[in-house]
Amino acid sequence: MLKTKLGLYRNFERLHRQLKDIPNYTLHLPPKRIFSSNTEDAFVHQRCIQLDKYLQDLLSIANVAEQHEVWDFLSNSSKNYSFGKSSSVMRTLA
């Protein structure tokens, strides 16, 4: 499961914007939570599950999974996506 960090959702939003015009890409990000603290344990846990499913679904679409933007997002050395102390979203997968 993904361990969310502050700013992580923004990285998913950025990736989503980069991919939305690709044929067969019909995925939706989990909605933002409004009028509540984004640090609540239950919310963070649920968001982790939803983002993990989003990534799994994204990687199951061949023409989307092969996109440079996806590989950059998952890369240890990405300069476009910052995940705090962990330099790669792959390190947060368990």
Biopython code that builds the backbone (N, CA, C, O; Angstrom):
import numpy as np
from Bio.PDB.StructureBuilder import StructureBuilder

atoms = [
    (1, "MET", "N", (0.840, -1.173, 0.000)),
    (1, "MET", "CA", (0.000, 0.000, 0.000)),
    (1, "MET", "C", (0.886, 1.238, 0.000)),
    (1, "MET", "O", (1.997, 1.210, 0.529)),
    (2, "LEU", "N", (0.400, 2.317, -0.589)),
    (2, "LEU", "CA", (1.139, 3.571, -0.607)),
    (2, "LEU", "C", (1.092, 4.226, 0.757)),
    (2, "LEU", "O", (0.051, 4.257, 1.414)),
    (3, "LYS", "N", (2.219, 4.743, 1.167)),
    (3, "LYS", "CA", (2.266, 5.563, 2.371)),
    (3, "LYS", "C", (2.247, 7.002, 1.910)),
    (3, "LYS", "O", (3.200, 7.475, 1.291)),
    (4, "THR", "N", (1.174, 7.695, 2.207)),
    (4, "THR", "CA", (1.066, 9.059, 1.706)),
    (4, "THR", "C", (1.953, 9.994, 2.494)),
    (4, "THR", "O", (2.202, 9.785, 3.681)),
    (5, "LYS", "N", (2.418, 11.008, 1.836)),
    (5, "LYS", "CA", (3.193, 12.081, 2.435)),
    (5, "LYS", "C", (2.559, 13.376, 1.969)),
    (5, "LYS", "O", (1.851, 13.399, 0.962)),
    (6, "LEU", "N", (2.809, 14.453, 2.694)),
    (6, "LEU", "CA", (2.294, 15.746, 2.264)),
    (6, "LEU", "C", (2.805, 16.024, 0.866)),
    (6, "LEU", "O", (3.993, 15.860, 0.587)),
    (7, "GLY", "N", (1.927, 16.435, 0.004)),
    (7, "GLY", "CA", (2.314, 16.753, -1.365)),
    (7, "GLY", "C", (2.230, 15.580, -2.316)),
    (7, "GLY", "O", (2.291, 15.783, -3.529)),
    (8, "LEU", "N", (2.093, 14.368, -1.824)),
    (8, "LEU", "CA", (2.049, 13.199, -2.695)),
    (8, "LEU", "C", (0.864, 13.269, -3.645)),
    (8, "LEU", "O", (1.009, 12.968, -4.830)),
    (9, "TYR", "N", (-0.294, 13.655, -3.154)),
    (9, "TYR", "CA", (-1.477, 13.715, -4.006)),
    (9, "TYR", "C", (-1.251, 14.670, -5.171)),
    (9, "TYR", "O", (-1.713, 14.415, -6.283)),
    (10, "ARG", "N", (-0.543, 15.769, -4.922)),
    (10, "ARG", "CA", (-0.233, 16.712, -6.003)),
    (10, "ARG", "C", (0.560, 16.042, -7.118)),
    (10, "ARG", "O", (0.365, 16.355, -8.292)),
    (11, "ASN", "N", (1.445, 15.130, -6.761)),
    (11, "ASN", "CA", (2.211, 14.412, -7.772)),
    (11, "ASN", "C", (1.300, 13.519, -8.613)),
    (11, "ASN", "O", (1.468, 13.426, -9.829)),
    (12, "PHE", "N", (0.347, 12.872, -7.973)),
    (12, "PHE", "CA", (-0.618, 12.065, -8.714)),
    (12, "PHE", "C", (-1.464, 12.946, -9.626)),
    (12, "PHE", "O", (-1.759, 12.567, -10.759)),
    (13, "GLU", "N", (-1.856, 14.124, -9.134)),
    (13, "GLU", "CA", (-2.622, 15.051, -9.971)),
    (13, "GLU", "C", (-1.812, 15.467, -11.198)),
    (13, "GLU", "O", (-2.339, 15.535, -12.308)),
    (14, "ARG", "N", (-0.558, 15.737, -10.991)),
    (14, "ARG", "CA", (0.306, 16.146, -12.107)),
    (14, "ARG", "C", (0.423, 15.017, -13.131)),
    (14, "ARG", "O", (0.294, 15.251, -14.333)),
    (15, "LEU", "N", (0.665, 13.802, -12.661)),
    (15, "LEU", "CA", (0.744, 12.658, -13.567)),
    (15, "LEU", "C", (-0.574, 12.498, -14.316)),
    (15, "LEU", "O", (-0.576, 12.292, -15.530)),
    (16, "HIS", "N", (-1.671, 12.589, -13.617)),
    (16, "HIS", "CA", (-2.998, 12.449, -14.227)),
    (16, "HIS", "C", (-3.191, 13.474, -15.350)),
    (16, "HIS", "O", (-3.678, 13.131, -16.428)),
    (17, "ARG", "N", (-2.813, 14.715, -15.099)),
    (17, "ARG", "CA", (-2.935, 15.755, -16.134)),
    (17, "ARG", "C", (-2.067, 15.426, -17.347)),
    (17, "ARG", "O", (-2.467, 15.683, -18.483)),
    (18, "GLN", "N", (-0.887, 14.862, -17.115)),
    (18, "GLN", "CA", (0.012, 14.513, -18.206)),
    (18, "GLN", "C", (-0.563, 13.390, -19.077)),
    (18, "GLN", "O", (-0.294, 13.336, -20.277)),
    (19, "LEU", "N", (-1.345, 12.506, -18.481)),
    (19, "LEU", "CA", (-1.819, 11.308, -19.180)),
    (19, "LEU", "C", (-3.237, 11.412, -19.734)),
    (19, "LEU", "O", (-3.635, 10.573, -20.543)),
    (20, "LYS", "N", (-3.997, 12.400, -19.329)),
    (20, "LYS", "CA", (-5.436, 12.397, -19.608)),
    (20, "LYS", "C", (-5.813, 12.415, -21.082)),
    (20, "LYS", "O", (-6.936, 12.039, -21.418)),
    (21, "ASP", "N", (-4.924, 12.836, -21.975)),
    (21, "ASP", "CA", (-5.248, 12.865, -23.405)),
    (21, "ASP", "C", (-4.799, 11.616, -24.159)),
    (21, "ASP", "O", (-4.974, 11.533, -25.374)),
    (22, "ILE", "N", (-4.230, 10.657, -23.460)),
    (22, "ILE", "CA", (-3.775, 9.417, -24.091)),
    (22, "ILE", "C", (-4.980, 8.506, -24.333)),
    (22, "ILE", "O", (-5.818, 8.333, -23.448)),
    (23, "PRO", "N", (-5.065, 7.919, -25.542)),
    (23, "PRO", "CA", (-6.166, 6.984, -25.812)),
    (23, "PRO", "C", (-6.193, 5.845, -24.780)),
    (23, "PRO", "O", (-5.143, 5.380, -24.337)),
    (24, "ASN", "N", (-7.361, 5.416, -24.415)),
    (24, "ASN", "CA", (-7.619, 4.349, -23.440)),
    (24, "ASN", "C", (-7.390, 4.767, -21.995)),
    (24, "ASN", "O", (-7.600, 3.961, -21.089)),
    (25, "TYR", "N", (-6.972, 5.987, -21.756)),
    (25, "TYR", "CA", (-6.781, 6.447, -20.380)),
    (25, "TYR", "C", (-8.097, 7.037, -19.894)),
    (25, "TYR", "O", (-8.465, 8.153, -20.260)),
    (26, "THR", "N", (-8.791, 6.285, -19.078)),
    (26, "THR", "CA", (-10.102, 6.715, -18.586)),
    (26, "THR", "C", (-10.155, 6.738, -17.061)),
    (26, "THR", "O", (-11.234, 6.785, -16.471)),
    (27, "LEU", "N", (-9.001, 6.704, -16.440)),
    (27, "LEU", "CA", (-8.945, 6.640, -14.981)),
    (27, "LEU", "C", (-9.290, 7.980, -14.343)),
    (27, "LEU", "O", (-9.168, 9.040, -14.956)),
    (28, "HIS", "N", (-9.722, 7.891, -13.100)),
    (28, "HIS", "CA", (-10.024, 9.077, -12.308)),
    (28, "HIS", "C", (-9.278, 8.968, -10.987)),
    (28, "HIS", "O", (-9.211, 7.896, -10.385)),
    (29, "LEU", "N", (-8.725, 10.076, -10.548)),
    (29, "LEU", "CA", (-8.096, 10.109, -9.232)),
    (29, "LEU", "C", (-9.173, 10.101, -8.161)),
    (29, "LEU", "O", (-10.291, 10.560, -8.394)),
    (30, "PRO", "N", (-8.835, 9.579, -6.984)),
    (30, "PRO", "CA", (-9.792, 9.715, -5.886)),
    (30, "PRO", "C", (-10.045, 11.203, -5.641)),
    (30, "PRO", "O", (-9.135, 12.016, -5.808)),
    (31, "PRO", "N", (-11.247, 11.564, -5.256)),
    (31, "PRO", "CA", (-11.544, 12.990, -5.062)),
    (31, "PRO", "C", (-10.778, 13.570, -3.883)),
    (31, "PRO", "O", (-10.404, 12.868, -2.944)),
    (32, "LYS", "N", (-10.558, 14.882, -3.966)),
    (32, "LYS", "CA", (-9.970, 15.584, -2.829)),
    (32, "LYS", "C", (-11.011, 15.652, -1.729)),
    (32, "LYS", "O", (-12.213, 15.704, -1.986)),
    (33, "ARG", "N", (-10.536, 15.650, -0.532)),
    (33, "ARG", "CA", (-11.452, 15.760, 0.601)),
    (33, "ARG", "C", (-11.560, 17.228, 0.972)),
    (33, "ARG", "O", (-10.550, 17.905, 1.164)),
    (34, "ILE", "N", (-12.770, 17.707, 1.070)),
    (34, "ILE", "CA", (-13.007, 19.110, 1.362)),
    (34, "ILE", "C", (-13.580, 19.250, 2.772)),
    (34, "ILE", "O", (-14.348, 18.403, 3.228)),
    (35, "PHE", "N", (-13.204, 20.311, 3.443)),
    (35, "PHE", "CA", (-13.711, 20.647, 4.775)),
    (35, "PHE", "C", (-13.326, 19.628, 5.842)),
    (35, "PHE", "O", (-14.103, 19.363, 6.760)),
    (36, "SER", "N", (-12.151, 19.068, 5.726)),
    (36, "SER", "CA", (-11.692, 18.131, 6.735)),
    (36, "SER", "C", (-10.178, 18.101, 6.728)),
    (36, "SER", "O", (-9.548, 18.477, 5.740)),
    (37, "SER", "N", (-9.610, 17.665, 7.798)),
    (37, "SER", "CA", (-8.158, 17.568, 7.904)),
    (37, "SER", "C", (-7.658, 16.386, 7.086)),
    (37, "SER", "O", (-8.152, 15.267, 7.229)),
    (38, "ASN", "N", (-6.677, 16.640, 6.230)),
    (38, "ASN", "CA", (-6.116, 15.577, 5.404)),
    (38, "ASN", "C", (-5.163, 14.680, 6.175)),
    (38, "ASN", "O", (-4.562, 13.782, 5.585)),
    (39, "THR", "N", (-5.007, 14.892, 7.464)),
    (39, "THR", "CA", (-4.104, 14.057, 8.246)),
    (39, "THR", "C", (-4.837, 13.036, 9.105)),
    (39, "THR", "O", (-4.200, 12.269, 9.827)),
    (40, "GLU", "N", (-6.140, 13.013, 9.041)),
    (40, "GLU", "CA", (-6.892, 12.024, 9.803)),
    (40, "GLU", "C", (-6.472, 10.627, 9.371)),
    (40, "GLU", "O", (-6.379, 10.342, 8.177)),
    (41, "ASP", "N", (-6.219, 9.756, 10.346)),
    (41, "ASP", "CA", (-5.725, 8.415, 10.047)),
    (41, "ASP", "C", (-6.625, 7.640, 9.098)),
    (41, "ASP", "O", (-6.139, 7.021, 8.151)),
    (42, "ALA", "N", (-7.921, 7.667, 9.338)),
    (42, "ALA", "CA", (-8.844, 6.913, 8.478)),
    (42, "ALA", "C", (-8.820, 7.443, 7.054)),
    (42, "ALA", "O", (-8.830, 6.671, 6.096)),
    (43, "PHE", "N", (-8.789, 8.763, 6.919)),
    (43, "PHE", "CA", (-8.743, 9.361, 5.591)),
    (43, "PHE", "C", (-7.447, 8.995, 4.878)),
    (43, "PHE", "O", (-7.467, 8.609, 3.709)),
    (44, "VAL", "N", (-6.326, 9.114, 5.574)),
    (44, "VAL", "CA", (-5.027, 8.807, 4.972)),
    (44, "VAL", "C", (-4.980, 7.343, 4.548)),
    (44, "VAL", "O", (-4.494, 7.025, 3.463)),
    (45, "HIS", "N", (-5.477, 6.461, 5.394)),
    (45, "HIS", "CA", (-5.491, 5.037, 5.053)),
    (45, "HIS", "C", (-6.335, 4.785, 3.801)),
    (45, "HIS", "O", (-5.915, 4.065, 2.895)),
    (46, "GLN", "N", (-7.513, 5.378, 3.759)),
    (46, "GLN", "CA", (-8.393, 5.198, 2.600)),
    (46, "GLN", "C", (-7.768, 5.786, 1.343)),
    (46, "GLN", "O", (-7.844, 5.176, 0.276)),
    (47, "ARG", "N", (-7.154, 6.956, 1.450)),
    (47, "ARG", "CA", (-6.492, 7.587, 0.302)),
    (47, "ARG", "C", (-5.355, 6.693, -0.204)),
    (47, "ARG", "O", (-5.168, 6.571, -1.414)),
    (48, "CYS", "N", (-4.601, 6.071, 0.691)),
    (48, "CYS", "CA", (-3.528, 5.153, 0.290)),
    (48, "CYS", "C", (-4.083, 4.005, -0.544)),
    (48, "CYS", "O", (-3.527, 3.657, -1.586)),
    (49, "ILE", "N", (-5.159, 3.434, -0.086)),
    (49, "ILE", "CA", (-5.784, 2.321, -0.807)),
    (49, "ILE", "C", (-6.239, 2.779, -2.189)),
    (49, "ILE", "O", (-6.022, 2.084, -3.182)),
    (50, "GLN", "N", (-6.865, 3.940, -2.250)),
    (50, "GLN", "CA", (-7.367, 4.452, -3.525)),
    (50, "GLN", "C", (-6.234, 4.778, -4.495)),
    (50, "GLN", "O", (-6.339, 4.474, -5.683)),
    (51, "LEU", "N", (-5.159, 5.388, -4.014)),
    (51, "LEU", "CA", (-4.036, 5.722, -4.894)),
    (51, "LEU", "C", (-3.291, 4.472, -5.342)),
    (51, "LEU", "O", (-2.788, 4.412, -6.463)),
    (52, "ASP", "N", (-3.222, 3.478, -4.470)),
    (52, "ASP", "CA", (-2.608, 2.210, -4.849)),
    (52, "ASP", "C", (-3.413, 1.556, -5.972)),
    (52, "ASP", "O", (-2.842, 1.058, -6.941)),
    (53, "LYS", "N", (-4.729, 1.560, -5.840)),
    (53, "LYS", "CA", (-5.584, 0.995, -6.895)),
    (53, "LYS", "C", (-5.437, 1.795, -8.182)),
    (53, "LYS", "O", (-5.380, 1.216, -9.266)),
    (54, "TYR", "N", (-5.376, 3.108, -8.076)),
    (54, "TYR", "CA", (-5.171, 3.961, -9.254)),
    (54, "TYR", "C", (-3.887, 3.556, -9.983)),
    (54, "TYR", "O", (-3.889, 3.408, -11.205)),
    (55, "LEU", "N", (-2.796, 3.376, -9.240)),
    (55, "LEU", "CA", (-1.527, 2.979, -9.865)),
    (55, "LEU", "C", (-1.625, 1.597, -10.495)),
    (55, "LEU", "O", (-1.130, 1.389, -11.603)),
    (56, "GLN", "N", (-2.246, 0.664, -9.818)),
    (56, "GLN", "CA", (-2.408, -0.679, -10.375)),
    (56, "GLN", "C", (-3.217, -0.633, -11.667)),
    (56, "GLN", "O", (-2.855, -1.277, -12.652)),
    (57, "ASP", "N", (-4.299, 0.116, -11.664)),
    (57, "ASP", "CA", (-5.132, 0.245, -12.861)),
    (57, "ASP", "C", (-4.359, 0.925, -13.986)),
    (57, "ASP", "O", (-4.441, 0.511, -15.142)),
    (58, "LEU", "N", (-3.618, 1.959, -13.646)),
    (58, "LEU", "CA", (-2.821, 2.681, -14.634)),
    (58, "LEU", "C", (-1.811, 1.739, -15.298)),
    (58, "LEU", "O", (-1.662, 1.745, -16.520)),
    (59, "LEU", "N", (-1.129, 0.942, -14.497)),
    (59, "LEU", "CA", (-0.108, 0.041, -15.030)),
    (59, "LEU", "C", (-0.700, -1.132, -15.802)),
    (59, "LEU", "O", (0.024, -1.827, -16.515)),
    (60, "SER", "N", (-1.992, -1.360, -15.672)),
    (60, "SER", "CA", (-2.632, -2.448, -16.419)),
    (60, "SER", "C", (-3.039, -2.028, -17.830)),
    (60, "SER", "O", (-3.464, -2.868, -18.625)),
    (61, "ILE", "N", (-2.915, -0.746, -18.147)),
    (61, "ILE", "CA", (-3.241, -0.242, -19.489)),
    (61, "ILE", "C", (-1.927, -0.095, -20.247)),
    (61, "ILE", "O", (-1.160, 0.835, -19.994)),
    (62, "ALA", "N", (-1.669, -1.010, -21.174)),
    (62, "ALA", "CA", (-0.356, -1.102, -21.824)),
    (62, "ALA", "C", (0.123, 0.212, -22.429)),
    (62, "ALA", "O", (1.248, 0.636, -22.166)),
    (63, "ASN", "N", (-0.711, 0.862, -23.235)),
    (63, "ASN", "CA", (-0.239, 2.078, -23.905)),
    (63, "ASN", "C", (-0.059, 3.241, -22.933)),
    (63, "ASN", "O", (0.597, 4.227, -23.271)),
    (64, "VAL", "N", (-0.621, 3.144, -21.748)),
    (64, "VAL", "CA", (-0.415, 4.166, -20.723)),
    (64, "VAL", "C", (0.819, 3.823, -19.895)),
    (64, "VAL", "O", (1.645, 4.692, -19.616)),
    (65, "ALA", "N", (0.943, 2.566, -19.505)),
    (65, "ALA", "CA", (2.071, 2.135, -18.676)),
    (65, "ALA", "C", (3.416, 2.361, -19.346)),
    (65, "ALA", "O", (4.423, 2.536, -18.660)),
    (66, "GLU", "N", (3.453, 2.362, -20.665)),
    (66, "GLU", "CA", (4.726, 2.539, -21.373)),
    (66, "GLU", "C", (5.100, 4.007, -21.584)),
    (66, "GLU", "O", (6.152, 4.293, -22.156)),
    (67, "GLN", "N", (4.279, 4.919, -21.143)),
    (67, "GLN", "CA", (4.547, 6.346, -21.333)),
    (67, "GLN", "C", (5.725, 6.812, -20.471)),
    (67, "GLN", "O", (5.904, 6.367, -19.337)),
    (68, "HIS", "N", (6.513, 7.712, -21.037)),
    (68, "HIS", "CA", (7.663, 8.272, -20.322)),
    (68, "HIS", "C", (7.235, 8.893, -18.991)),
    (68, "HIS", "O", (7.934, 8.751, -17.988)),
    (69, "GLU", "N", (6.102, 9.572, -18.978)),
    (69, "GLU", "CA", (5.630, 10.234, -17.764)),
    (69, "GLU", "C", (5.412, 9.240, -16.627)),
    (69, "GLU", "O", (5.694, 9.549, -15.470)),
    (70, "VAL", "N", (4.912, 8.055, -16.949)),
    (70, "VAL", "CA", (4.683, 7.024, -15.935)),
    (70, "VAL", "C", (6.016, 6.541, -15.382)),
    (70, "VAL", "O", (6.180, 6.422, -14.168)),
    (71, "TRP", "N", (6.963, 6.264, -16.262)),
    (71, "TRP", "CA", (8.274, 5.789, -15.820)),
    (71, "TRP", "C", (8.999, 6.854, -15.011)),
    (71, "TRP", "O", (9.695, 6.542, -14.044)),
    (72, "ASP", "N", (8.836, 8.104, -15.406)),
    (72, "ASP", "CA", (9.442, 9.195, -14.643)),
    (72, "ASP", "C", (8.814, 9.273, -13.251)),
    (72, "ASP", "O", (9.520, 9.457, -12.260)),
    (73, "PHE", "N", (7.508, 9.135, -13.177)),
    (73, "PHE", "CA", (6.794, 9.164, -11.905)),
    (73, "PHE", "C", (7.309, 8.074, -10.960)),
    (73, "PHE", "O", (7.442, 8.302, -9.758)),
    (74, "LEU", "N", (7.595, 6.902, -11.506)),
    (74, "LEU", "CA", (8.038, 5.763, -10.703)),
    (74, "LEU", "C", (9.546, 5.729, -10.470)),
    (74, "LEU", "O", (10.036, 4.896, -9.706)),
    (75, "SER", "N", (10.271, 6.611, -11.110)),
    (75, "SER", "CA", (11.732, 6.596, -11.080)),
    (75, "SER", "C", (12.320, 7.108, -9.766)),
    (75, "SER", "O", (11.788, 8.026, -9.142)),
    (76, "ASN", "N", (13.436, 6.485, -9.363)),
    (76, "ASN", "CA", (14.191, 6.962, -8.205)),
    (76, "ASN", "C", (14.792, 8.331, -8.455)),
    (76, "ASN", "O", (14.965, 9.115, -7.522)),
    (77, "SER", "N", (15.110, 8.623, -9.698)),
    (77, "SER", "CA", (15.845, 9.849, -10.020)),
    (77, "SER", "C", (14.967, 10.925, -10.659)),
    (77, "SER", "O", (15.486, 11.841, -11.297)),
    (78, "SER", "N", (13.673, 10.831, -10.500)),
    (78, "SER", "CA", (12.772, 11.807, -11.106)),
    (78, "SER", "C", (13.041, 13.212, -10.583)),
    (78, "SER", "O", (13.132, 13.444, -9.378)),
    (79, "LYS", "N", (13.163, 14.126, -11.511)),
    (79, "LYS", "CA", (13.300, 15.535, -11.146)),
    (79, "LYS", "C", (11.938, 16.239, -11.215)),
    (79, "LYS", "O", (11.805, 17.378, -10.769)),
    (80, "ASN", "N", (10.950, 15.573, -11.761)),
    (80, "ASN", "CA", (9.622, 16.159, -11.929)),
    (80, "ASN", "C", (8.663, 15.839, -10.791)),
    (80, "ASN", "O", (7.695, 16.566, -10.566)),
    (81, "TYR", "N", (8.931, 14.750, -10.072)),
    (81, "TYR", "CA", (8.038, 14.328, -9.000)),
    (81, "TYR", "C", (8.859, 14.153, -7.733)),
    (81, "TYR", "O", (9.814, 13.376, -7.702)),
    (82, "SER", "N", (8.486, 14.870, -6.705)),
    (82, "SER", "CA", (9.216, 14.815, -5.443)),
    (82, "SER", "C", (8.346, 14.140, -4.394)),
    (82, "SER", "O", (7.173, 14.479, -4.236)),
    (83, "PHE", "N", (8.925, 13.187, -3.683)),
    (83, "PHE", "CA", (8.195, 12.460, -2.653)),
    (83, "PHE", "C", (8.863, 12.614, -1.295)),
    (83, "PHE", "O", (8.900, 11.668, -0.508)),
    (84, "GLY", "N", (9.382, 13.781, -1.022)),
    (84, "GLY", "CA", (9.998, 14.024, 0.277)),
    (84, "GLY", "C", (11.262, 13.217, 0.449)),
    (84, "GLY", "O", (12.095, 13.167, -0.457)),
    (85, "LYS", "N", (11.421, 12.577, 1.607)),
    (85, "LYS", "CA", (12.626, 11.794, 1.895)),
    (85, "LYS", "C", (12.763, 10.613, 0.949)),
    (85, "LYS", "O", (13.876, 10.250, 0.569)),
    (86, "SER", "N", (11.651, 10.015, 0.566)),
    (86, "SER", "CA", (11.678, 8.915, -0.389)),
    (86, "SER", "C", (11.682, 9.505, -1.785)),
    (86, "SER", "O", (10.750, 10.216, -2.162)),
    (87, "SER", "N", (12.714, 9.221, -2.553)),
    (87, "SER", "CA", (12.840, 9.833, -3.872)),
    (87, "SER", "C", (12.014, 9.127, -4.929)),
    (87, "SER", "O", (11.996, 9.565, -6.080)),
    (88, "SER", "N", (11.342, 8.067, -4.582)),
    (88, "SER", "CA", (10.555, 7.333, -5.559)),
    (88, "SER", "C", (9.283, 6.800, -4.934)),
    (88, "SER", "O", (9.277, 6.342, -3.792)),
    (89, "VAL", "N", (8.209, 6.866, -5.697)),
    (89, "VAL", "CA", (6.958, 6.285, -5.233)),
    (89, "VAL", "C", (7.108, 4.774, -5.082)),
    (89, "VAL", "O", (6.403, 4.168, -4.275)),
    (90, "MET", "N", (8.003, 4.161, -5.833)),
    (90, "MET", "CA", (8.201, 2.717, -5.735)),
    (90, "MET", "C", (8.688, 2.319, -4.346)),
    (90, "MET", "O", (8.383, 1.219, -3.884)),
    (91, "ARG", "N", (9.428, 3.177, -3.679)),
    (91, "ARG", "CA", (9.886, 2.866, -2.327)),
    (91, "ARG", "C", (8.743, 2.855, -1.331)),
    (91, "ARG", "O", (8.858, 2.259, -0.260)),
    (92, "THR", "N", (7.651, 3.502, -1.668)),
    (92, "THR", "CA", (6.524, 3.562, -0.744)),
    (92, "THR", "C", (5.552, 2.414, -0.942)),
    (92, "THR", "O", (4.589, 2.284, -0.186)),
    (93, "LEU", "N", (5.785, 1.582, -1.941)),
    (93, "LEU", "CA", (4.911, 0.432, -2.161)),
    (93, "LEU", "C", (5.328, -0.702, -1.243)),
    (93, "LEU", "O", (6.517, -0.991, -1.106)),
    (94, "ALA", "N", (4.373, -1.333, -0.626)),
    (94, "ALA", "CA", (4.693, -2.449, 0.259)),
    (94, "ALA", "C", (3.907, -3.668, -0.153)),
    (94, "ALA", "O", (4.033, -4.723, 0.468)),
]
sb = StructureBuilder()
sb.init_structure("model")
sb.init_model(0)
sb.init_chain("A")
sb.init_seg("    ")
for serial, (resi, resn, name, xyz) in enumerate(atoms, 1):
    if name == "N":
        sb.init_residue(resn, " ", resi, " ")
    sb.init_atom(name, np.array(xyz, "f"), 0.0, 1.0, " ", f" {name:<3s}", serial, name[0])
structure = sb.get_structure()
